[in-house]
Amino acid sequence: MSSSLLPRTAFLRGAVAIIPLSLATAPWGLLAGSMAIEANLTPLQGQGLSAIVFAGAAQLVAIGMLKGGAGIFSILLTTLLLTSQHLLYGMSLRSVIAPLPGRWRLGLGFLLTDELFALTSQHDKQQFNRWYALGVGLTFYLAWNLFTLAGIVLGSSIPGLEHLGLDFSIAATFIALITPVVRNVPTVVCVAVSLFCSVLFSYWQWGSALVLAGLAGMAAGFVCNKFSLERN
Amino acid sequence: MVWAVIIGMGLLVFLNRYVFLEPRLPLRLSSNARQFLGFAVPGMLTAICGPIIFMPDKQLNLQLDNPYLLSGLVAVGLVLYTRSTLLSMLMSMAVFFFLRWWL
């Protein structure tokens, strides 16, 4: 991708590049919509989550927590932790996005998802094209919101959509994203500790089981990494 | 209450996404903080998967008749074997729905 392309060409290339990942989020978007209805949110609130928050994992966990009667503070803390990987994406894209005009920074910042980062992270200053990034981000935003809408409509009209096992699509997506990352001992330790703790804490029915399990896994990986660095 | 949660979440997620894109912000994460956050994706995503896979219907199920557990294992194998995220997701979901119908 080159920064010299015509805006429209670059935008369309971005829109086309994100289509496979957009389709892969379909079951997940359906789930986000139907789960919101099932958790007694109004259709507008369900759509609002996708339109305003635009972060699948955080949305699904928040819906589950709302249903379970969790407080606003623990939901917001979970959201902050669940989406903290975006800090790293922002830091990584800082050199190409920070020099852009304010409306581009705000727009691309809002659209910055795992998927957008995956498609633009290897672009340097010469290769980065703001229109390409916008094409990727806006198409993904549109797809996510349309799938959510479909989930809201289906969830309202077909009772029991949540019993179809659509939640496995979350697990399948995350397994597909995590497995290639697990390449060294600290990450194996992180995943193992996180997995064990998430099941144990959920079994004990702790309110913040997922956050605490995630933090335990991250801390275990971090400590393990420190030790292996010291030994070398 | 629900709208407060939605707006609050929206602001927090946007803050996470935008903060390092702001040129006037001299803030830098320490090297330790960066390393810790580097484990956010495997740590957090795994924690979300754990209860889905091992505790369907909120009951601990470590038996091999648990379609979530079997399909999860299939998904790991597929990613390692095919190296394709999309293909692994689609195929493991097909396996999952087949197992739910079969078991």
Interface residues (C-beta under 8 A of the other chain):
Chain A: P20 L21 A24 P27 L41 Q45 G48 L49 I52 V53 F54 A55 A57 A58 Q59 V61 A62 L66 I72 I75 L76 T79 L80 L81 L82 T83 S84 Q85 H86 L87 L88 Y89 G90 M91 L93 R94 I97 A98 P99 R105 L106 L108 G109 F110 L112 G165 D167 F168 S169 I170 A171 A172 T173 F174 I175 A176 L177 I178 T179 P180 V181 V182 P186 T187 C190 V191 S194 L195 F196 C197 S198 V199 S202 Y203 A209 L210 V211 A213 G214 L215 G217 M218 A219 G221 F222 N225 K226
Chain B: M1 V2 W3 A4 V5 I6 I7 G8 M9 G10 L12 V13 F14 N16 R17 Y18 V19 F20 L21 E22 P23 L29 N32 R34 Q35 F36 L37 G38 F39 A40 V41 P42 G43 M44 L45 T46 A47 I48 C49 G50 P51 I52 I53 F54 M55 L60 P67 Y68 S71 G72 A75 V76 V79 L80 R83 T85 L86 S88 M89 L90 S92 M93 F96 F97 R100
